[in-house]
């Protein structure tokens, strides 16, 4: 699978340095900052980045609607294409999510959000798009010792 793309929560502030050619720190409308990573700036990579970014954004929206406070979130989309580069061989999504909720509740958030995530819904009509792994950890509520 050579067309990986991901977006993950990034810390803001601190020392700023030049981004790697495959990684870019951006201002993000839901988290303040996020890091976008792609292997190469190809259409295949951007397609996967679109799927990852859409789910990343939707997770933050759905969590806020449920009153859940999220910590770091990372969504990675990977996949490949046939020999002619005209058909996807499928897209696999992995999610790492931390938040002030039980791990089962975070997993449910991911699965329910994925079912209605716009880019995944559109892509499912043309190729398989599935969650292949979820890593969920509970974080302590803000301000607790």
C-alpha positions in Angstrom: 0.0 0.0 0.0 1.9 3.0 -1.3 -0.6 5.8 -1.1 -0.9 6.5 2.6 -2.1 9.8 4.0 -2.9 10.8 7.5 -3.9 13.8 9.7 -3.3 13.9 13.5 -3.7 16.3 16.3 -0.5 18.5 16.8 0.7 20.6 19.7 0.7 24.3 19.1 3.4 26.7 20.1 7.0 25.9 20.9 9.9 26.0 18.5 8.9 26.1 14.9 11.0 24.4 12.3 10.7 23.7 8.6 8.2 20.9 7.7 9.4 17.7 6.1 8.6 17.4 2.5 5.9 14.9 3.4 4.5 16.6 6.5 2.9 20.0 7.0 1.7 21.6 10.3 -1.5 23.6 9.6 -3.9 25.7 11.5 -7.1 23.6 12.0 -10.6 24.9 12.4 -11.6 22.3 15.0 -8.4 21.5 16.9 -6.2 24.6 16.6 -3.4 22.7 14.8 -3.0 19.5 12.9 -0.2 17.7 11.0 -0.9 16.5 7.5 1.4 13.8 6.1 1.5 12.4 2.6 4.1 10.3 0.9 4.0 12.3 -2.3 1.6 15.0 -3.6 -0.2 12.6 -6.0 -3.9 12.2 -6.7 -3.9 8.9 -4.9 -2.3 10.3 -1.8 -4.7 13.3 -1.9 -7.7 10.9 -2.3 -6.6 9.1 0.9 -5.9 12.4 2.6 -9.5 13.5 1.8 -10.9 10.4 3.4 -8.7 10.8 6.5 -9.3 14.5 6.9 -13.1 14.2 6.5 -13.3 11.5 9.2 -10.9 13.5 11.5 -13.1 16.6 11.2 -16.3 14.6 11.6 -15.0 12.9 14.8 -14.4 16.3 16.4 -17.9 17.5 15.4 -19.6 14.3 16.6 -17.7 14.3 19.9 -18.7 18.0 20.5 -22.3 17.1 19.8 -22.1 14.3 22.4 -20.3 16.5 24.9 -17.1 14.4 24.7 -13.8 16.1 25.0 -11.2 14.6 22.7 -7.4 14.5 23.2 -5.1 13.5 20.4 -6.7 12.0 17.3 -5.0 10.4 14.4 -6.7 9.1 11.2 -4.7 7.3 8.5 -6.0 6.2 5.2 -3.9 3.8 3.1 -4.6 1.8 0.0 -3.4 1.1 -3.5 -4.4 1.1 -7.2 -4.5 -1.5 -10.0 -1.6 -1.7 -12.5 -3.2 0.9 -14.7 -3.8 3.3 -11.8 -7.4 3.6 -12.9 -9.1 1.6 -10.1 -8.6 1.6 -6.4 -7.8 -1.7 -4.7 -9.6 -0.4 -1.5 -8.9 2.1 1.3 -8.1 1.0 4.8 -8.6 3.5 7.7 -6.8 3.3 11.0 -7.9 5.6 13.9 -6.1 6.4 17.1 -8.4 8.4 19.4 -8.0 9.6 23.0 -10.7 11.3 25.0 -12.4 11.8 28.3 -14.6 8.7 27.7 -14.4 4.9 28.1 -12.5 3.2 25.3 -15.7 1.4 24.2 -17.5 4.8 23.9 -14.7 6.2 21.8 -14.8 3.1 19.5 -18.5 3.6 19.1 -18.0 7.2 18.3 -15.5 6.2 15.5 -17.7 3.5 14.0 -20.9 5.6 14.0 -19.1 8.7 12.7 -17.4 6.6 10.0 -20.8 5.3 8.7 -21.9 8.9 7.9 -18.6 10.5 7.0 -19.1 12.2 3.7 -16.0 11.2 1.8 -16.2 7.6 3.0 -19.9 7.4 2.0 -19.0 8.7 -1.5 -16.1 6.4 -1.9 -18.0 3.3 -0.7 -20.1 3.6 -3.8 -16.9 2.9 -5.9 -14.5 1.0 -3.7 -14.2 -0.6 -0.3 -13.5 1.7 2.6 -13.2 0.0 6.0 -11.8 0.6 9.5 -8.9 -1.8 9.9 -7.8 -0.8 13.4 -8.9 1.5 16.3 -6.6 2.4 19.2 -8.6 4.1 22.0 -7.3 5.4 25.3 -9.1 7.2 28.1 -7.6 10.4 29.3 -8.1 12.1 32.6 -10.6 15.0 32.7 -8.9 18.4 32.3 -8.0 20.0 35.6 -7.8 16.8 37.6 -4.7 15.8 39.4 
